[in-house]
Amino acid sequence: MKELKRQRVYDLLKGKDESLVDGEVNVKGWVRTKRGNKNIAFIALNDGSIIHNIQVVVDVQTFGNDEMLKKITTGACISVNGKLVESQGSGQNVEIQAIDIELYGTADAETYPLQKKGHSLEFLREIAHLRPRTNTFGAIFRMRHALAFAIHKFYNDKGFYYLHTPIITGSDAEGAGAMFRVTTLDLHNVPKTPEGKIDHEQDFFGKETNLTVSGQLEGELGALALSNIYTFGPTFRAENSNTTRHLAEFWMIEPEMAFYDINDNQDLAEDFLKYLIRYVLENCADDLEFLQNMYDKELIERLEFVTRNNFERLSYTAAIEILEKSGEKFEFPVKWGVDLQSEHERYLVEKHFKKPVILTDYPRDIKAFYMKQNDDGKTVRAMDVLFPKIGEIIGGSQREENYDKLIGRIKEMGIPEKDIWWYLETRKFGTAPHSGFGLGFERLMLFITGMGNIRDVIPFPRTPFNAEF
């Protein structure tokens, strides 16, 4: 087989190099379908670079390798040399007239799980090692890449610095527990102190450590030196939850900005979300169109809806008044002081304001210790960004920079000072007003892809009793 430089299917279908037309090219990929008769065969080939397949036309009579053609079934991997010509059929501009084919790997038609179309998403979760080969998950994972790239581009262009915060930590940023423990202790013979407690001093780090639930606290340290930073990495929560919105391992984007107040924080969050959605609309049109046709007929309209509208901004207190007067029968009753549920958030966005909403000034008793306290003694400068279909998509706040107020809140909540002494010291030495927020990457992916289950927007979901792949 003649050695030719491989061309991506994306580049051929998009006409990236018109000089290739009527010339000999090479493509490699996986067979989606093969059809035809004893005279001619049509192979739909896909290499993952685009949702669309390129058609390979094989003249069976002149090809001279009928035995190999029989082995080319759905799922097989092949390399094709052929002439790139204008397509005679509809649906694509070009196709390949095969000259030579090399079979890299067969896929037995009796046992290959993706031989037939129409598998349920539930079934595909059970074969996560193969589901990226489907149109649905190819589209989702290409969009996941595009979004990750756009996140880095957005912050780089704004002069932010990408800070790598630790995955193994001795602190609990949220103060909510449910963390995965990291240890090298022999679980069959755990060392104990004279009091009968686990002797963590004999562990690898000499103290109790866990997988991080957030990079925020360490991110603040970076912001109080570099001014504007962001983190983007995996986080972990050991909640025994099997809902469509929870994962044990997920990715978070967490910017932290010195000298930003709560209003600056809201401006950045709105700009960030609109930028990401515009980027996807401009760069993932084929994949978006496929997902809209297959799963969510209103997907593109909903994305454009977010970019067209300025986000409504109001206080938690004002939102409670709207909900109480709405006449809606909510599953969870509404009153001042309760944490809003998704049904409340979606009512505000989808029915009342009909646009994304940013709520601020939440009751201090339902928010974390690090949020800046307002003068009323009841609320803190928290903010949540609410989206249609999703509810809360971003949570953030202006951080408490006053040492006395922060230490008072920490004592009030029973958080051990020894675990975050280093965090407190930033309020002793050159403290400054600062703010930040967190965006769950998979929750954003849910919104942008129109999928209904968070397990379908991450390649290998980690959930209770599920760590197979």
N, C-alpha and C positions, 0 to 999 in steps of 0.2 A: 504493500500500500504506500503510495507516494506521501512523503512527509510535507504537510502544509501547516501554516500557522492557523491555529484554531480561532474561529470567529464566534463571538457570542450571538445567540439567537436574538437578543435585544437589539444589537447593533445592525444585524441584517434586516430585521423587520422594520426598524426605524429609519433605515436608509442612511446610516451614519457615514458610509463610504460608497458613493454611487459608482465608483470605478470598479467595484467588485462585480457588478451586474454583467452577466455574460462571461464571467471568468470562473475558474475553478476555485472552490472554497472547501474548508473543512469545518464541520460542526460535530460536537460531541454532546450526548445527553441521554435522557431516559425516554423510552417509548411510552407514549400515553395511549395511543390506539394504532392498530394496523388493520386495514381493510383492503378489499380489492378482489381480483379474480385470478385466473391462471395466466393472464397476460400482463396485468399491471397491478402493482401494490402501492398503497398510499400509507406512509408512516407519519404520524404526528409526533414530532420530537420536541422535547422541552429540556432546557438546561438550568432552569431556575432563575434565569436573569430577567424574565418577563412572564406575565400571566399567559400570553399567547404561545401557541406551538408553531413551529415552522414545518411545513409539509415537505416530506421527502418522497419523490416519485420514483418508483423502481420499475423499469421495464423487465419483467420476469423472464421473458423469452431470451433476451440478450445478456442478462446478468450473469448467468452461468454458475450460480451457487444456490440451487434450490433448497438444499438441506439446511444451509445456514438461515435462509429466509424463514423457514418453518420455525426456527428457534427464536426468531424476533417476535416476541409477544409483549403485551402490556407489562411494563416494569423492567424490561431488559435494557441494558446500557450498551450503546453502540457509538462508533465513530464513523462518520460519513464523509467521503470526498465526493463532490459533485459539482455540476454547473449551476450557478445561481442565475435563475431566469425570472422574467416577469410572470406572475401567476396567471394561469388561464381561468381559475375559478374565483369566486368572491371570497371576501374575508381577509385577504392579505395581499400585499403587493408583489411579493416574491415567493418562489419555492425553489427546491433543489432537485435537479435531475441526477439521481445517484449514478456514480461511476464505480465506486468501490466502497464496501462496508466492512468494518471490523467489529466483531461481536466481543465486547469486553466481559459482559456478565449476563447470564440468562435469568429469567424469573419464571419459575414453574407455574403454569396457568392454573394448576389444581390447588396450589398452596399459597400463592402470592395474595396477601390480604386485600390489596387494592385493585385486583383484577376487574372488579365490577364497580360501577359508579353508585352514588346515592347512599354511602355509608353515613350513619348518624354521627354527630359530634361526640356523643358519649362513647361510641365504639372506637372512634379515632383516638380518644384519650388513652385507650388501653393499648394502642400501638404507637406511642409517641415517638418511637424510633423511626417510624415510616411516614407519619402524617405530614411532615414537611414536603413530601412529594405530591400532595394533593393541591389542587388549585387554591382552595381556601387557605390552607396554612402557608403555602408559598406567598400568597398575597399578604397575609398578616405579618409574616416574618420579614418580608421586604419593607413593609411599612414601619415595622419596629426599628429596623436599621435606619430608615430615613429620618424617623423622629429622633433617634439617639444622635445622629449627625447634626440635626437642626438644633438640638439642645446645646451642644458644644459650640456650634456656630453663633447662636444667639448671644451666649455669655462671652465668648471670645471677642465678638465684635463690639460688645459694650465695655470691654476692659476688665472683665472679671477674671479671677485666677481659679483654676481647677485644683481643688484641694483634696487629697486622698486621706480620708478619715478612717480610723481603725475599724476592722470588722470584729476583732476581739476586744472587749471592753470590760472594765470593772464597774461601770455605772449604768444606771437605767434612766435614760433621758426623759422618759414619759412618767416614771414613777408608778407604772401600772403592773409591774411583774410580767409573768408569762414570757420568760426569756429562755433560750436554749443554753444550757450550761456547757462550758468548755473545760475539760479536765483530762489529765493523764493518770489520775489515780486508779488503782485496781479496784474495780467496782465489786469484785468478789472478796476483797479484803481492804475495806476503806479505813485509813488511819483515823483514830479518834483522839480528841483531847481528853485530859483527866475528867472534864465535865461531861464527856460522852458525845460531844459535838464533832462534826467532821473537821479534821485538822487540815485546813486549807494551806497552811504554811508548808506542808509537804508536797503540795501540788506544783506544777510546772512554773506558774507565775508567782507562787507564794501567797496567793490570795484567791478569793472566789472570782471567776471571770465568766463572761457570757458572750454569745453572739449579739451584735448591736441591733437595737431597734430603731436607731436614728443616728445620723452623723452630726446632728445639730449642735450639741454642746461643744464638740471639738471644732465644728465649723465656726462657731462664735470666736474661738481663740484665733483662728486665721483672720477673721474679719477685723479683729481688734489689733491687727498688725498690717494687713494688706488692703484694708478698706472693703473691697468687694470680692467675695469668693463664692464658689458653688461646689457642692459635692454631687456625685452621681454614682451610686453604688448599691450593692445588695444590702437588704435589711431583713431581720428575722423576728417573727413573733410566734410563740408557742401556744397560741390559742387553739383550743380543740373546737374549731368551727368548720362546718362543712357547707357554708353558704356559697352562693355564686359570686360573692364579692370579697372573699378572704383567701389568702395564701399564707403559708408559713414562711416562704422565701419570696421576696419581691424587691423591686428596685425603686429607689427614691431619688428625687432631685431636690436639693436643699440649698438655696442661696442664702447667704448671710451678708448684711451690708451695714458697715459703720456709717453713722450720721444719717441714717434713714429713719423717719418717723413712720407712723402707721399709714399716713396718706401716701408717702413715697412707696411703701410696701405694696399698697393696693395698686398703684400705678404700674409697678414692675410686674405684678402678677397678671394684670389684664394684658399688658403688652406682650408678655411671654406666651400666654395661651393663644392669643390671636396670631402671633408670629408662627407658632407651631402648626396651627390649623391651616393657615395660608400656605405654609411650606408643603404640607401634605396635599392640599388641593392642587398646587402647581406642579408637584413632582411625582405624585402617585395616582394620577388620573385613571390609568387602566385598572389598577388594583381596587381603587375606590368604586369604580363603576361595576366591577365584578361583584364586590361585596354588597353593593346596593341592590343589584339584580337578584342575588341569591338569598340575602338575609334581612335587609332593612331598606325598604323602598324610600324612606325619608332621609337616608343617611347624608347625602350631599347637601340637601336643603338645610338640614340641622347644622351642619358644619358652617355653611355660609351664613346662617342665622346668627351664629356666635360672632363671626367676624364683622357683620354689618352693624351690630348694636353696641352702644356703650353700656357697660355693666351698671346696673342699678346699685346704689350704695345706701345702706341704711343701718341703723343700730338693731341689735338683737331685741331690745325693748319695743321698738317700733314694729318689728316683724311679729312679735308675740301678739301685739294688739291687732294686727291684720289677721292673723290666724284665728284669734278668739272671735273676731267679728265675721269670719268667713262663712259661717253656717255649714261648713264641711263636717262630716262625721269621721274624725280621724280614729284610727285604731289605737293610737297612743294619745291620751288627753294632753292638751296644751295649757300651760300656765307659766308665769315668769319663774325662772330658776331651773326649768327642766332642760336637758340636752335635746336639741331638735333631732327628730328622726328623718329618715329619707322622705317619707310621705309629706312631712311639713316643708322640707326644703324644696321638693319638686312642686308643691302647690304654689309656693312663692314665685318660682321661676316660670312654670308652664302655664299657670292659670291667672295669677294676679298680675305680675309685671310683664310676663311674656318676653323675657330677656334674662340673661345671666345676672346673678345677684351677688353682691359682696356684703356680708353681715359683719358688723364690728361690735365691740364693747359688750362682750359676753359676761355673765355672772362669774365672779372669781372662783366660786366654789366648784364649778364644773370644768375648770381649766387648769393647765399645768402650772407648776411653781415659778417658772421663769418668765411668765408674762407680766408686762408692766402694769402696775395697779393704777387705776384712775383715782382722782381726788374724792369721788363719792364713796370710796371704801367698799363698794359692792361689786364693781365691774373691773375688767382688765381690757387692755388694748389688744384683744384678739381679733382675728379676721378669718372668715371662711368664705371661699368662692364656691358658689352653687351653680350647677349646670343642669340643663334639661336631661331627663332620663337617668342621670347619674346621682344627682344631689351634690354633696360636698366633693369637690375635686382637689381643692387646695385648702390647707389649714396653716395659719401662721400668726404672727403677733409682733408688736414692738416688744423687745426684751427689757426686763427690769434691770436698769443699770445702777440703781441705788443699792449700796451694800446692805444698809440696815433693813430696808424693806425686803430685800431678797433673803437675808438670813432669817428674818422673822417668818417669812412664808415657808421656808424650808423646815424650820422648827415646828411650825403649825401643822405641816403635812407629815412630820415624822421621818423625814429623809435624813439618813446618816451623813453628817458633815464630813466625816473621814473619807467618804467615797467621792466627794466632789469638792474637796478643799482647793484644788487647782482652778476650778470654775469660779469659786468665790474670790480668789485672788485677783482675777481680772477686774473685779469691782473695787479692789483696793489700790491698784496701780494703773493709773491712767484710764479710768472708766470713761465710757462714751455712750451716747445714745446709739442704739442699733436695732435692726429689725431683720426678720427673715421669715421664710415659709417653707413648707414641704409639699411636693407634688408627687403622688404615687404614680409611677410610670405605667403600671398595668391598668390603673383606673383611667388614665388618659387614653391608653390603647383601647379600652372598652368603648369609650365615647367615640373615638376616631374611626374604629372599625365597624361599629354597630353590633358587635357580638354581645351575647347575653350572659356569658359565663367567663369569669376572669381566668379560668384554667385554659381557655382557648386563645389567650393573647400572650402567653409565655411559652417558650419551647418545651420546658420540662417542669410542669407544675409540682410544687411540694405542698401537700395537704396531709391531714391526719391519715396515717396508715398508707401513705403513697409516696414512696421514694424509689420506684423501680428503675427509672432510667437515669 
